[in-house]
Amino acid sequence: MRPALTQFGEQMSHLTGVRAIMKDIIETLRTAQGREFINLSAGNPVILPEVEQLWRDCTIELLDSPEYGEVVCRYGSSQGYQPLIEAVIADYNQRYGLNLGDRNILITPGSQSLYFLAANALGGYTTDGRLKQIVLPLSPDYTGYGGVTLIPEALRAYRPRLEIDAAAHRFKYRPNFDQLEINATTGFVLFSRPCNPTGNVLTDDEVRKIAAMAEPYDVPVFVDSAYAPPFPCLNFTEMTPIFGPNIVHCTSLSKAGLPGERVGIAIGDERVIQHLEAFLTNLCLHSPRYGQAIASRAIRSGRLAAISEQVIRPHYQQKFAALEATLDEAMPTNLPWFLHRGEGAIFAWLWLKDLPMSDWEFYQQLKQAGVIVVPGSPFFPGLQEDWTHTQECFRISLTASESELAEAMRRLAQVADRVYAQSSISQTELAAR
Ligand SMILES: Cc1ncc(COP(=O)(O)O)c(C=O)c1O
């Protein structure tokens, strides 16, 4: 049977961004025929024993409590499970000196669904036919933003400014405030902080500036804090979560060890939360409650924040340090390679400037050397202009072991050396760029 699809049906039945590449990776691994690969494509967090134990303990506490039947045998409120809402309010109010009430919180089935709700409630066509844009102020950003809107033309990403430290082979993306437009045509603004894929952390001032640009137009700014403090606390540089009248702080428990339970949390103005909540009710009534119930225990007791800071963050920070050290040692200094500053998240982002082939072709070459990384081009959703940079970058997952990361980076250095050497651009020309 071949059912006729609607426009939305068509749109939603295509896998976007990195999911399309994942298909190739799965196929490569499936047909490997005994060949070993170092797979640095994973977005799935590592199962850390202390973190797993925390969720086990919270589950045992839940099973032993009279609350259990109430949690799994009954429907609940659309807004979320009350003890989790209360735990989040108490934690954030105390930690950040806020004055949140329970109308400021919405629990969603994972944060991906939260962006879907926002994208389609606030982006797209208004009742009088005007297009409200979903503004991504700093491209590249999370590839999943490419799939959340039913109206693809609503997505508008902005090319960043590049801050390059040539001698150190490092770089950092900065928002280009000369280009960025937030105005009456903007539905909402969205960015991840820390950023997947780059590990970038927008500074506190940059976030405040974006929020200030949006405020006069009543435009909400969604800060995707899937990697931010207080949990999972995957920032390697100082950062303060920023709150404000038009900021919706969005977090997720996925990188804090609970991706299977799908818990996303939106914190913001009750008038924005209300719209998202109604949308969620229409979609699925409410988020599943088992994950919420164990999360309420982990947050209320302070255990989640403590484990995030003491176990989760150091784990990935050490991996980044190992990767960085190997690249510095192994990459030819005359090549124009630049590693994005590792400020957080669970990935490294490598830019091979003037790469004499596309990111997809380099990914294929690297596969021949037994290493799988993710080509960077799917991480520029909504960017409308041509920019060769989009085909010169790679996302490297920090979920492998230190020795695997080091070996993979040595092989990557050899492949890079070879492909630049085979190209028509002379080494002297490269060094001069
Ligand atoms: C930046 C970012 N936002 C959102 C998500 C979605 O997370 P979840 O739906 O598991 O909360 C991810 C997942 O990798 C992510 O990296």
The ligand as an SDF file (V2000), in Angstrom:
LIG
                    3D

 16 16  0  0  0  0  0  0  0  0999 V2000
   21.8030   20.4610   21.4840 C   0  0  0  0  0  0  0  0  0  0  0  0
   20.7810   19.3900   21.6090 C   0  0  0  0  0  0  0  0  0  0  0  0
   19.5100   19.7330   21.8160 N   0  0  0  0  0  0  0  0  0  0  0  0
   18.5350   18.8300   21.9390 C   0  0  0  0  0  0  0  0  0  0  0  0
   18.8140   17.4740   21.8410 C   0  0  0  0  0  0  0  0  0  0  0  0
   17.6700   16.5000   21.9880 C   0  0  0  0  0  0  0  0  0  0  0  0
   17.7590   15.8810   23.1940 O   0  0  0  0  0  0  0  0  0  0  0  0
   16.5420   15.1290   23.9210 P   0  0  0  0  0  0  0  0  0  0  0  0
   15.3640   15.1300   23.0080 O   0  0  0  0  0  0  0  0  0  0  0  0
   17.0660   13.7680   24.1930 O   0  0  0  0  0  0  0  0  0  0  0  0
   16.2760   15.9210   25.1720 O   0  0  0  0  0  0  0  0  0  0  0  0
   20.1240   17.0510   21.6340 C   0  0  0  0  0  0  0  0  0  0  0  0
   20.4350   15.6220   21.4990 C   0  0  0  0  0  0  0  0  0  0  0  0
   21.5070   15.2060   21.1880 O   0  0  0  0  0  0  0  0  0  0  0  0
   21.1360   18.0340   21.5100 C   0  0  0  0  0  0  0  0  0  0  0  0
   22.4150   17.7070   21.3000 O   0  0  0  0  0  0  0  0  0  0  0  0
  1  2  1  0
  2  3  1  0
  2 15  2  0
  3  4  2  0
  4  5  1  0
  5  6  1  0
  5 12  2  0
  6  7  1  0
  7  8  1  0
  8  9  2  0
  8 10  1  0
  8 11  1  0
 12 13  1  0
 12 15  1  0
 13 14  2  0
 15 16  1  0
M  END
$$$$
